[in-house]
Amino acid sequence: MNISSSDSIIQISGVDSAEFLQGQITNDINFASESKMSISAICNVKGRIIAVFKILKTGSGFLIFVNNTVAKKFKNHLEKYAVFFKTKIEFIDNAINGIEIIPLSDWKLDCIEKGFVEINESISEAFTPHELNYQNLGLISFEKGCFTGQEVIARMHYRGKLKFSLAKFSVNDENFLKEQDYVFDKDGKKLGQVVSEERNKGLITFKDKSAIKKELFDKNLKSIKFLNIESI
């Protein structure tokens, strides 16, 4: 088991912890165990992702490993609902036995290779799970029942005609395509946004997957020379 060097650790304990989390996270809390981490997310009522995290079951509750730039926001969101349950939410600083801490740059590059977008403060509440391909990465349970944002996400999944696509790219020029950059067509229309980048590799989310096949430009309408770009 491993986490990023940028992760904060939040402990959720108390007799109602499992029931409480089941109503908030996108995945099934029963997937979390003491020997294997589960990956999940929390969303706002509009179905937009606040944070994504790893979760590990413990004897007294659960440990959450979440990017430190959204950790406080994550905790504040959960505390709004925790008042109705016998549960406690707190940051901890303890080292966890059996967990390897990976340097941030290596962590980000590994996430990019896997096609996984980790949420940080710059994109928190900016995207729905489907825009980041979470439904195909095992982050959402459509059978577990209600959670915050579930109605919007389920409607999109079952009734929407999904055109979203996440694409992996690599470029030669380190000045091109940093996180939060948009890509445009030749007329200056926004086609997608970079959601992760490290060492000239990254991930772009597109509203329409057909845009991947078009010639893409930066904000100055300079053509972007990709070494590779492919839909995930």
N, C-alpha and C positions, 0 to 999 in steps of 0.2 A: 504494500500500500504506500502511496506517495501523495504529497501535496506540494503546492508552490511555495516558494520563499515569500511570496507576497500575500499569503493567506493569513487571515485572522481566525482564531478558534473561539467558537461560541458553544457553551454548554447549555443544553435544555434538559431540565430534570423535573421530577414530580410525577405523581400517579397518573395525571391526565396528559402527559407529554405526547404519547403516541396518538391519542384521539385528537389532541390539539393540532399537531403537525399534519395529520391526515386531512384536515380541513383547509390547509393552507398551501401545501406543496403540490407540484404538478405530478409527481410520481407517487407510487404506493409506498407508504411508510413501512409496510411489511417486507419490502425488498431489502431494507437495511438490516445488517447483522453485525455481530461483534468481530467477525473475521473478514468481512468484505464490505467495502464502501459502496453506497448507492449514489447515483447522481440525480439531482432534481433541480427545480427552480421555484421561485415564488413570483407571482404576477400581481399587478394591480387590478382593479375591478374592470378595467378596459381590456384586460388580457395581454398587457404589455409586460415584458420581463423586467423585474426589479433586480434580481440577482440569480445566479446559478451557483451551485455548491455541491460539495461531497458531504455525505452524512454517514456516520458510524454509530451503531448501537452500543451502549454501555450498560453496565449493571443498573445504573441509576437513571438512565435516560438516553440522551443522544449527544454526539459531538458533531458540530457543523464546521466545515472548513470553507471559508468564503473570501473572495478577493477583498483585501483590506480597504480599498477605495469605496466599497459599497457596504462594508460590514456594519457600520453604525446605522445606515439607512435600513438595512435588512433587519437589524434588531429592533429598531423603532417601529417598523411595519408590523412585526410579529407581536410586539407588546400591546398594540391596539386591540388585538383579539385575545391575548393571553389572560386578560382580566376575568374572562368567563371560565377559566380552567385552573385547576390546581397544578400549576407549572411555574418554573422559574427559568429566566433567560439571563445569562451572564457571560461576559468575556472571561477567558482564562488564559494564562500565560504558560501553563505547564507543558513541558515536552511530553509527547505521547510515544510510548514504547512501540516499536515495530513500524513506525511511519518514517519514511525517507523524505527529506525536504529537498526539492529540486530547485536550482537557480532559476530565477524568473525568465531569463532569455531562453534557456533550454526548455522550460515549461511551455512558453508561448509557441516556440517552434514546433514542439511535439503536438500541441493542440491544433496548430495549422495543418500539419501533416495528416491528422485524424479528421479534419473538417469540423472541428469543434470550436465554437465561438464562446469565449469566456467573457462574461459581463463585467465591465468596469464602470466607473462613474460617468465616463464620457458617453456611454450608450445605454445606461440604465433607463428603463421605461421608454426606450425609443423603438423597440421591435417586438413583434409577436413571436411566439415559438416557431411558427411555420416559416417565418421570414428567415430564420436561422437554421432551419432543417432539424429542429429538436425532435420533431415527431418521428423522424427516422433514426434517431440516435438513442432511443430508449429513455428519454427524459420525461415523457408524458404517458400517464395511464388514462385511457379513455373508459376504463371499466370500474375504477375505484370509487366513483361518486364525486360529489361536489367539492370544489376548492375555489378559492378566490380567483376570479377571471375565467373559470371553467366554462361558463355558458358561451362566452364569446369565442373561446378557443375551440370548443366542440362544434359550434355552428360553422366556423370556418373550415373545420376538418371534414365534416359530413355534408355540408351544403354548398360550400364555396368551390369555385373552379380555381384551383391553386395554380398560379403562374409563377410564384416565387421560385427563386433558385439561388443557391449559395455556390460560389465558384472559387476554386483555388487558383492562385496566380503566382508567377515569379517574374521578376524584371531584372534588367541589367543595371539601370540607373537608380542609385540610392535616393535621388531627389524625387522620385516618382512614388506615389501611392503610399502615403502614410495613413495611420488610423484616423478616421473621420473624414478623409478626403472623398469627394464625389468623383464619379466618372461621367462623362458627357458624350452625346453624339456630336456630329459635326456642326449641328445647329445650336449647340449649347444647352440641349435638353438633358436634365439629369436622368441617368439610367441606373445608377447603383451607387453604393457607398462602401468604402473599405471599413470593415469591422474588426480586423486584426491584421497586424503586420510585424514582421521580425526578420531581419537579415535578408531583405529584398524578397521575401515570400509573404503571402497573406491570403486573406479571404475577403471576398466582396459579396454583398447581398444585392440581388436584383429583384425589382418588382415584377419583371417579365423575363423569363428565361431566354427568350429569343434575342435579348439584348447582348448576350454573351457572344453571339456570332457577328456582331457589328464591330466596326472600327471604333475604338474608344479613345477619348481625348481627356486631357486634364483640364483644370479650371481656366487655363490660358489657351485652351483649344489646340494644344500641341499633342500630336498623335502619340499614344503610349505604345512603346515597343515591348510587347510581352515575350519572354522566353517561353512561357506556357500559361494558358488559362483554360480551365476545364470545369464543367459543371459537376457538382458533387451529388 
